[in-house]
């Protein structure tokens, strides 16, 4: 059977008319903020107090967009006759978001939980050179990081907490025994 001339045009117009009669779902972005999931990957926040300048994030970054500068500081011995220690002090921590591909490898490899995903996504700049954000800006985004989800009530306790609780209970039992004093059993 031969196609009727103009049937393709009629089908196209039917789709157009059907779409025109439906309610639009477009959100007018600056006026209406989008409803994002809580763990949205927006920008990377830095919790500077946890950073030990181990450089793992910068070494593992496939784009080499993390810049870290540090210096060593000598910490005096805690006890007399003890040895002085040295520690790294963070001077500069910057991420160039013009290069970043938001893969999250830096967050995953950080052994001290110094980097986190923030759902903040409004950080556009008019000049591409301004997309390199220093540690003060990264620290500001840390406060927008959502709290981690609650643990499953049926899950077993982490081994670290169980070991710490066992040690604390043992210490409490020793202290209780010392305060009761020796001789409780001897008196009888």
C-alpha atoms as an extended CHARMM CRD file, in Angstrom:
* protein
*
       188  EXT
         1         1  UNK       CA              0.0000000000        0.0000000000        0.0000000000  PROA      1               0.0000000000
         2         2  UNK       CA              1.3980000000        3.3660000000       -0.9810000000  PROA      2               0.0000000000
         3         3  UNK       CA              1.7860000000        6.0310000000        1.7170000000  PROA      3               0.0000000000
         4         4  UNK       CA             -0.6560000000        8.8860000000        1.5220000000  PROA      4               0.0000000000
         5         5  UNK       CA              1.0780000000       12.1050000000        0.5390000000  PROA      5               0.0000000000
         6         6  UNK       CA              1.4900000000       14.3840000000        3.5580000000  PROA      6               0.0000000000
         7         7  UNK       CA              0.9080000000       11.6480000000        6.1670000000  PROA      7               0.0000000000
         8         8  UNK       CA              4.4110000000       12.1810000000        7.6150000000  PROA      8               0.0000000000
         9         9  UNK       CA              3.6630000000       15.8800000000        8.0210000000  PROA      9               0.0000000000
        10        10  UNK       CA              0.3740000000       15.0780000000        9.7500000000  PROA      10              0.0000000000
        11        11  UNK       CA              2.1030000000       12.7040000000       12.1870000000  PROA      11              0.0000000000
        12        12  UNK       CA              4.6960000000       15.3590000000       13.0190000000  PROA      12              0.0000000000
        13        13  UNK       CA              2.0260000000       17.9940000000       13.5990000000  PROA      13              0.0000000000
        14        14  UNK       CA              0.0910000000       15.5670000000       15.8130000000  PROA      14              0.0000000000
        15        15  UNK       CA              3.1570000000       15.1270000000       18.0350000000  PROA      15              0.0000000000
        16        16  UNK       CA              3.6050000000       18.9060000000       18.1620000000  PROA      16              0.0000000000
        17        17  UNK       CA             -0.0450000000       19.4750000000       19.1300000000  PROA      17              0.0000000000
        18        18  UNK       CA              0.0990000000       16.7620000000       21.8210000000  PROA      18              0.0000000000
        19        19  UNK       CA              3.2300000000       18.3280000000       23.3160000000  PROA      19              0.0000000000
        20        20  UNK       CA              1.7590000000       21.8440000000       23.2060000000  PROA      20              0.0000000000
        21        21  UNK       CA             -1.2840000000       20.8100000000       25.2570000000  PROA      21              0.0000000000
        22        22  UNK       CA              0.7290000000       19.1990000000       28.0770000000  PROA      22              0.0000000000
        23        23  UNK       CA              1.7970000000       21.1780000000       31.1180000000  PROA      23              0.0000000000
        24        24  UNK       CA              5.4650000000       22.2060000000       30.9850000000  PROA      24              0.0000000000
        25        25  UNK       CA              7.9100000000       20.7380000000       33.4840000000  PROA      25              0.0000000000
        26        26  UNK       CA             10.6800000000       23.2600000000       32.9250000000  PROA      26              0.0000000000
        27        27  UNK       CA             11.8800000000       24.9140000000       36.1200000000  PROA      27              0.0000000000
        28        28  UNK       CA             12.8580000000       28.5460000000       35.8080000000  PROA      28              0.0000000000
        29        29  UNK       CA             16.2660000000       28.0710000000       37.4580000000  PROA      29              0.0000000000
        30        30  UNK       CA             17.2580000000       31.3510000000       39.0480000000  PROA      30              0.0000000000
        31        31  UNK       CA             13.7330000000       31.8810000000       40.3870000000  PROA      31              0.0000000000
        32        32  UNK       CA             13.0240000000       28.2660000000       41.3860000000  PROA      32              0.0000000000
        33        33  UNK       CA             15.8690000000       26.3310000000       43.0110000000  PROA      33              0.0000000000
        34        34  UNK       CA             16.1260000000       22.6950000000       41.8850000000  PROA      34              0.0000000000
        35        35  UNK       CA             15.2660000000       19.9250000000       44.3240000000  PROA      35              0.0000000000
        36        36  UNK       CA             18.5420000000       17.9920000000       44.5100000000  PROA      36              0.0000000000
        37        37  UNK       CA             19.2160000000       14.6550000000       46.2390000000  PROA      37              0.0000000000
        38        38  UNK       CA             21.1460000000       15.0550000000       49.5220000000  PROA      38              0.0000000000
        39        39  UNK       CA             24.3360000000       13.4020000000       48.2360000000  PROA      39              0.0000000000
        40        40  UNK       CA             24.5890000000       15.4380000000       45.0260000000  PROA      40              0.0000000000
        41        41  UNK       CA             28.1110000000       15.9260000000       43.6530000000  PROA      41              0.0000000000
        42        42  UNK       CA             28.4050000000       19.6660000000       43.4260000000  PROA      42              0.0000000000
        43        43  UNK       CA             31.7590000000       20.9590000000       44.5950000000  PROA      43              0.0000000000
        44        44  UNK       CA             34.5380000000       19.6110000000       46.8230000000  PROA      44              0.0000000000
        45        45  UNK       CA             34.7560000000       20.9390000000       50.3790000000  PROA      45              0.0000000000
        46        46  UNK       CA             37.9130000000       20.8490000000       52.5160000000  PROA      46              0.0000000000
        47        47  UNK       CA             37.9360000000       20.0390000000       56.2320000000  PROA      47              0.0000000000
        48        48  UNK       CA             41.3520000000       21.5690000000       56.8250000000  PROA      48              0.0000000000
        49        49  UNK       CA             41.8090000000       20.2630000000       60.3690000000  PROA      49              0.0000000000
        50        50  UNK       CA             41.8970000000       16.6690000000       59.0660000000  PROA      50              0.0000000000
        51        51  UNK       CA             44.4080000000       17.3290000000       56.2790000000  PROA      51              0.0000000000
        52        52  UNK       CA             47.8610000000       15.9160000000       57.0780000000  PROA      52              0.0000000000
        53        53  UNK       CA             49.3850000000       16.9980000000       53.7460000000  PROA      53              0.0000000000
        54        54  UNK       CA             49.9350000000       13.3870000000       52.7150000000  PROA      54              0.0000000000
        55        55  UNK       CA             49.4850000000       14.4680000000       49.0620000000  PROA      55              0.0000000000
        56        56  UNK       CA             47.4940000000       11.3500000000       48.1250000000  PROA      56              0.0000000000
        57        57  UNK       CA             44.6830000000       13.4110000000       46.6230000000  PROA      57              0.0000000000
        58        58  UNK       CA             47.0560000000       15.4000000000       44.4140000000  PROA      58              0.0000000000
        59        59  UNK       CA             48.9770000000       12.2880000000       43.3050000000  PROA      59              0.0000000000
        60        60  UNK       CA             45.8660000000       10.2730000000       42.4400000000  PROA      60              0.0000000000
        61        61  UNK       CA             44.0440000000       13.0920000000       40.6320000000  PROA      61              0.0000000000
        62        62  UNK       CA             43.9050000000       12.1520000000       36.9290000000  PROA      62              0.0000000000
        63        63  UNK       CA             43.6850000000       15.8260000000       35.8960000000  PROA      63              0.0000000000
        64        64  UNK       CA             46.3780000000       17.1320000000       38.2750000000  PROA      64              0.0000000000
        65        65  UNK       CA             44.0530000000       19.9450000000       39.3090000000  PROA      65              0.0000000000
        66        66  UNK       CA             44.8900000000       19.8890000000       43.0530000000  PROA      66              0.0000000000
        67        67  UNK       CA             47.7160000000       22.1450000000       44.2160000000  PROA      67              0.0000000000
        68        68  UNK       CA             49.1970000000       21.6360000000       47.6940000000  PROA      68              0.0000000000
        69        69  UNK       CA             52.0660000000       23.5150000000       49.3440000000  PROA      69              0.0000000000
        70        70  UNK       CA             53.3500000000       22.7950000000       52.8330000000  PROA      70              0.0000000000
        71        71  UNK       CA             56.3040000000       23.1640000000       55.1400000000  PROA      71              0.0000000000
        72        72  UNK       CA             57.6860000000       21.1370000000       58.0370000000  PROA      72              0.0000000000
        73        73  UNK       CA             57.4420000000       22.3820000000       61.5960000000  PROA      73              0.0000000000
        74        74  UNK       CA             59.2260000000       20.9740000000       64.6280000000  PROA      74              0.0000000000
        75        75  UNK       CA             57.0000000000       20.0410000000       67.5400000000  PROA      75              0.0000000000
        76        76  UNK       CA             58.7830000000       19.9570000000       70.9050000000  PROA      76              0.0000000000
        77        77  UNK       CA             58.8370000000       16.7010000000       72.8420000000  PROA      77              0.0000000000
        78        78  UNK       CA             55.8030000000       16.0560000000       75.0340000000  PROA      78              0.0000000000
        79        79  UNK       CA             57.8950000000       14.5680000000       77.8410000000  PROA      79              0.0000000000
        80        80  UNK       CA             61.2780000000       15.6840000000       79.1540000000  PROA      80              0.0000000000
        81        81  UNK       CA             64.0710000000       13.7940000000       77.4500000000  PROA      81              0.0000000000
        82        82  UNK       CA             61.7400000000       12.8550000000       74.5980000000  PROA      82              0.0000000000
        83        83  UNK       CA             62.4420000000       13.3380000000       70.9420000000  PROA      83              0.0000000000
        84        84  UNK       CA             61.2630000000       16.3640000000       68.9890000000  PROA      84              0.0000000000
        85        85  UNK       CA             58.8070000000       15.5180000000       66.2140000000  PROA      85              0.0000000000
        86        86  UNK       CA             58.2320000000       17.1740000000       62.8740000000  PROA      86              0.0000000000
        87        87  UNK       CA             54.8890000000       17.5960000000       61.1700000000  PROA      87              0.0000000000
        88        88  UNK       CA             53.6620000000       18.9850000000       57.8850000000  PROA      88              0.0000000000
        89        89  UNK       CA             51.7760000000       22.2570000000       57.9740000000  PROA      89              0.0000000000
        90        90  UNK       CA             49.4050000000       23.1130000000       55.1400000000  PROA      90              0.0000000000
        91        91  UNK       CA             50.2670000000       26.3920000000       53.4030000000  PROA      91              0.0000000000
        92        92  UNK       CA             48.1340000000       26.1330000000       50.2860000000  PROA      92              0.0000000000
        93        93  UNK       CA             45.3650000000       23.8090000000       49.1540000000  PROA      93              0.0000000000
        94        94  UNK       CA             43.6790000000       24.7500000000       45.8830000000  PROA      94              0.0000000000
        95        95  UNK       CA             41.5170000000       22.9770000000       43.3350000000  PROA      95              0.0000000000
        96        96  UNK       CA             41.2230000000       24.2000000000       39.7610000000  PROA      96              0.0000000000
        97        97  UNK       CA             37.5850000000       23.4980000000       38.9140000000  PROA      97              0.0000000000
        98        98  UNK       CA             38.2270000000       24.4820000000       35.2910000000  PROA      98              0.0000000000
        99        99  UNK       CA             40.2730000000       21.2550000000       35.0370000000  PROA      99              0.0000000000
       100       100  UNK       CA             38.4120000000       19.0660000000       37.5390000000  PROA      100             0.0000000000
       101       101  UNK       CA             36.2640000000       16.3150000000       36.0460000000  PROA      101             0.0000000000
       102       102  UNK       CA             34.3980000000       15.6350000000       39.3230000000  PROA      102             0.0000000000
       103       103  UNK       CA             35.3980000000       11.9720000000       39.4230000000  PROA      103             0.0000000000
       104       104  UNK       CA             35.7270000000       11.9320000000       43.2300000000  PROA      104             0.0000000000
       105       105  UNK       CA             38.9760000000        9.9660000000       43.3160000000  PROA      105             0.0000000000
       106       106  UNK       CA             40.5440000000       12.5750000000       45.6210000000  PROA      106             0.0000000000
       107       107  UNK       CA             37.6930000000       12.1450000000       48.0990000000  PROA      107             0.0000000000
       108       108  UNK       CA             37.9090000000        8.3520000000       47.9870000000  PROA      108             0.0000000000
       109       109  UNK       CA             41.6830000000        8.1350000000       48.5120000000  PROA      109             0.0000000000
       110       110  UNK       CA             41.8500000000       10.6560000000       51.3830000000  PROA      110             0.0000000000
       111       111  UNK       CA             42.6780000000        8.4790000000       54.4260000000  PROA      111             0.0000000000
       112       112  UNK       CA             41.8120000000       11.2030000000       56.9390000000  PROA      112             0.0000000000
       113       113  UNK       CA             38.4120000000       12.3930000000       55.6310000000  PROA      113             0.0000000000
       114       114  UNK       CA             39.5610000000       15.8880000000       54.7400000000  PROA      114             0.0000000000
       115       115  UNK       CA             37.6450000000       16.1310000000       51.4410000000  PROA      115             0.0000000000
       116       116  UNK       CA             33.8770000000       15.8650000000       50.9920000000  PROA      116             0.0000000000
       117       117  UNK       CA             31.2410000000       16.3550000000       48.2970000000  PROA      117             0.0000000000
       118       118  UNK       CA             29.0900000000       19.4120000000       48.8610000000  PROA      118             0.0000000000
       119       119  UNK       CA             25.7650000000       19.7860000000       47.0330000000  PROA      119             0.0000000000
       120       120  UNK       CA             26.6420000000       23.4340000000       46.3240000000  PROA      120             0.0000000000
       121       121  UNK       CA             26.6690000000       23.9950000000       42.5790000000  PROA      121             0.0000000000
       122       122  UNK       CA             26.4890000000       27.7540000000       42.1150000000  PROA      122             0.0000000000
       123       123  UNK       CA             30.1300000000       28.7350000000       41.8180000000  PROA      123             0.0000000000
       124       124  UNK       CA             30.3330000000       30.0420000000       38.2730000000  PROA      124             0.0000000000
       125       125  UNK       CA             32.8670000000       32.7500000000       37.4920000000  PROA      125             0.0000000000
       126       126  UNK       CA             33.1310000000       35.2290000000       34.6390000000  PROA      126             0.0000000000
       127       127  UNK       CA             36.8520000000       34.5110000000       34.1690000000  PROA      127             0.0000000000
       128       128  UNK       CA             38.1800000000       30.9550000000       33.8850000000  PROA      128             0.0000000000
       129       129  UNK       CA             41.2360000000       31.8920000000       35.9760000000  PROA      129             0.0000000000
       130       130  UNK       CA             38.9250000000       32.5230000000       38.9370000000  PROA      130             0.0000000000
       131       131  UNK       CA             37.8400000000       28.8680000000       38.9960000000  PROA      131             0.0000000000
       132       132  UNK       CA             40.9420000000       27.9400000000       40.9960000000  PROA      132             0.0000000000
       133       133  UNK       CA             39.5520000000       28.0090000000       44.5230000000  PROA      133             0.0000000000
       134       134  UNK       CA             41.8880000000       28.2810000000       47.4750000000  PROA      134             0.0000000000
       135       135  UNK       CA             41.4590000000       26.6420000000       50.8750000000  PROA      135             0.0000000000
       136       136  UNK       CA             39.3730000000       29.4550000000       52.4090000000  PROA      136             0.0000000000
       137       137  UNK       CA             36.7260000000       29.0310000000       49.7060000000  PROA      137             0.0000000000
       138       138  UNK       CA             36.8900000000       25.2280000000       49.9520000000  PROA      138             0.0000000000
       139       139  UNK       CA             36.4710000000       25.5270000000       53.7420000000  PROA      139             0.0000000000
       140       140  UNK       CA             33.3060000000       27.6120000000       53.2790000000  PROA      140             0.0000000000
       141       141  UNK       CA             31.7290000000       24.8010000000       51.2520000000  PROA      141             0.0000000000
       142       142  UNK       CA             32.4670000000       22.3260000000       54.0280000000  PROA      142             0.0000000000
       143       143  UNK       CA             29.5380000000       23.7400000000       56.0160000000  PROA      143             0.0000000000
       144       144  UNK       CA             27.1040000000       22.7940000000       53.2310000000  PROA      144             0.0000000000
       145       145  UNK       CA             28.0770000000       19.1030000000       53.3310000000  PROA      145             0.0000000000
       146       146  UNK       CA             25.1040000000       17.0460000000       54.5650000000  PROA      146             0.0000000000
       147       147  UNK       CA             25.4690000000       14.7610000000       57.5590000000  PROA      147             0.0000000000
       148       148  UNK       CA             26.1110000000       11.1020000000       56.7350000000  PROA      148             0.0000000000
       149       149  UNK       CA             23.0590000000        8.8380000000       56.6830000000  PROA      149             0.0000000000
       150       150  UNK       CA             22.1320000000        7.1130000000       59.9240000000  PROA      150             0.0000000000
       151       151  UNK       CA             23.4660000000        3.6180000000       60.4860000000  PROA      151             0.0000000000
       152       152  UNK       CA             21.1940000000        0.6700000000       59.9570000000  PROA      152             0.0000000000
       153       153  UNK       CA             19.8380000000       -0.2590000000       63.4150000000  PROA      153             0.0000000000
       154       154  UNK       CA             20.2080000000       -3.9630000000       62.6200000000  PROA      154             0.0000000000
       155       155  UNK       CA             23.8540000000       -3.6770000000       61.5480000000  PROA      155             0.0000000000
       156       156  UNK       CA             26.6110000000       -5.0170000000       63.7560000000  PROA      156             0.0000000000
       157       157  UNK       CA             28.7520000000       -2.5200000000       65.6210000000  PROA      157             0.0000000000
       158       158  UNK       CA             32.0140000000       -1.5120000000       63.8820000000  PROA      158             0.0000000000
       159       159  UNK       CA             35.0310000000       -3.4500000000       65.1880000000  PROA      159             0.0000000000
       160       160  UNK       CA             36.7820000000       -0.2460000000       66.2170000000  PROA      160             0.0000000000
       161       161  UNK       CA             33.8800000000        0.7950000000       68.4550000000  PROA      161             0.0000000000
       162       162  UNK       CA             33.5260000000       -2.6960000000       69.9090000000  PROA      162             0.0000000000
       163       163  UNK       CA             37.2480000000       -2.8080000000       70.7820000000  PROA      163             0.0000000000
       164       164  UNK       CA             37.1390000000        0.6890000000       72.3040000000  PROA      164             0.0000000000
       165       165  UNK       CA             34.0270000000       -0.1920000000       74.3360000000  PROA      165             0.0000000000
       166       166  UNK       CA             35.6460000000       -3.4180000000       75.5840000000  PROA      166             0.0000000000
       167       167  UNK       CA             38.8040000000       -1.5320000000       76.6510000000  PROA      167             0.0000000000
       168       168  UNK       CA             36.7220000000        1.1520000000       78.4000000000  PROA      168             0.0000000000
       169       169  UNK       CA             34.6740000000       -1.4710000000       80.2590000000  PROA      169             0.0000000000
       170       170  UNK       CA             37.8470000000       -3.2570000000       81.3590000000  PROA      170             0.0000000000
       171       171  UNK       CA             39.3550000000        0.0250000000       82.6010000000  PROA      171             0.0000000000
       172       172  UNK       CA             36.1460000000        0.9150000000       84.4410000000  PROA      172             0.0000000000
       173       173  UNK       CA             36.1200000000       -2.5090000000       86.1140000000  PROA      173             0.0000000000
       174       174  UNK       CA             39.7550000000       -2.0400000000       87.2280000000  PROA      174             0.0000000000
       175       175  UNK       CA             38.9980000000        1.4120000000       88.6330000000  PROA      175             0.0000000000
       176       176  UNK       CA             35.9340000000        0.1030000000       90.4450000000  PROA      176             0.0000000000
       177       177  UNK       CA             37.9910000000       -2.7150000000       91.9390000000  PROA      177             0.0000000000
       178       178  UNK       CA             40.6670000000       -0.2380000000       93.0860000000  PROA      178             0.0000000000
       179       179  UNK       CA             38.1180000000        2.0890000000       94.7240000000  PROA      179             0.0000000000
       180       180  UNK       CA             36.4640000000       -0.8060000000       96.5790000000  PROA      180             0.0000000000
       181       181  UNK       CA             39.9130000000       -1.6390000000       97.9090000000  PROA      181             0.0000000000
       182       182  UNK       CA             41.5590000000       -4.9410000000       98.5780000000  PROA      182             0.0000000000
       183       183  UNK       CA             40.3580000000       -7.1160000000      101.3460000000  PROA      183             0.0000000000
       184       184  UNK       CA             36.6580000000       -7.3810000000      100.5240000000  PROA      184             0.0000000000
       185       185  UNK       CA             37.1320000000      -11.1090000000      100.1150000000  PROA      185             0.0000000000
       186       186  UNK       CA             39.7080000000      -11.2620000000      102.9470000000  PROA      186             0.0000000000
       187       187  UNK       CA             37.2780000000      -10.0210000000      105.6390000000  PROA      187             0.0000000000
       188       188  UNK       CA             35.1550000000      -13.1310000000      105.5370000000  PROA      188             0.0000000000
